[in-house]
Amino acid sequence: MGARHKLNQLYVVGSALFAGLFGLLAESWLVFLGVLMVLLALMVHGGDIRLQQITRPQPVRVHRRPVHPRRHR
């Protein structure tokens, strides 16, 4: 499991707990689901939850001449 997956999982669980608190206080499953959907949508839109891997450009490799050991005279 990669770091991105762990962070996404943490955000989802945190959102569910926060929404659960609101749903419990309102005594409503609809409030729970509504708050959960809004929180998840905001996190996806804000970039906190990343659904796809971000591709980074590969570094350019520089070919160097091989280094020969010095010869002692």
C-alpha positions as CSV (number, residue, x, y, z in Angstrom):
1,M,0.0,0.0,0.0
2,G,1.5,3.3,-1.1
3,A,1.6,6.6,0.7
4,R,-1.1,8.1,-1.6
5,H,-3.4,5.3,-0.8
6,K,-2.8,5.6,2.9
7,L,-3.5,9.3,2.9
8,N,-6.6,8.9,0.8
9,Q,-7.8,6.3,3.3
10,L,-7.1,8.6,6.2
11,Y,-9.0,11.5,4.6
12,V,-12.1,9.2,3.9
13,V,-12.1,7.8,7.5
14,G,-11.7,11.3,9.0
15,S,-14.6,12.6,6.8
16,A,-16.8,9.7,7.8
17,L,-16.1,10.4,11.5
18,F,-16.8,14.1,11.2
19,A,-20.0,13.4,9.2
20,G,-21.0,10.8,11.7
21,L,-20.8,13.4,14.4
22,F,-23.1,15.7,12.5
23,G,-25.4,12.9,11.7
24,L,-25.5,11.8,15.3
25,L,-26.2,15.3,16.6
26,A,-29.0,15.7,14.0
27,E,-30.2,12.1,14.5
28,S,-30.4,11.7,10.7
29,W,-28.8,9.4,8.2
30,L,-29.5,11.9,5.5
31,V,-27.5,14.5,7.3
32,F,-24.6,12.0,7.7
33,L,-24.7,11.1,4.0
34,G,-25.0,14.7,2.9
35,V,-22.1,16.0,5.0
36,L,-20.0,13.0,3.9
37,M,-20.6,13.6,0.2
38,V,-19.9,17.3,0.6
39,L,-16.7,16.7,2.5
40,L,-15.4,14.1,0.0
41,A,-16.3,16.3,-3.0
42,L,-14.5,19.3,-1.5
43,M,-11.4,17.1,-0.7
44,V,-11.3,15.7,-4.2
45,H,-11.8,19.1,-5.8
46,G,-9.1,20.7,-3.5
47,G,-6.6,18.0,-4.3
48,D,-6.3,16.4,-0.9
49,I,-7.7,13.2,-2.2
50,R,-5.9,12.2,-5.4
51,L,-7.7,9.7,-7.5
52,Q,-5.0,9.3,-10.1
53,Q,-1.2,9.2,-9.8
54,I,0.6,12.4,-10.8
55,T,3.2,11.6,-13.4
56,R,6.5,13.5,-13.0
57,P,8.9,14.1,-15.8
58,Q,11.8,11.7,-15.8
59,P,15.2,13.3,-15.1
60,V,17.6,13.6,-18.1
61,R,20.5,11.2,-17.8
62,V,23.9,12.6,-18.6
63,H,26.3,10.0,-20.0
64,R,29.8,10.5,-18.6
65,R,33.0,9.0,-19.8
66,P,34.3,6.1,-17.7
67,V,36.8,7.1,-15.1
68,H,40.1,5.2,-15.4
69,P,42.2,4.7,-12.3
70,R,45.5,6.6,-12.3
71,R,48.6,4.6,-13.2
72,H,51.5,5.0,-10.8
73,R,54.9,5.3,-12.4
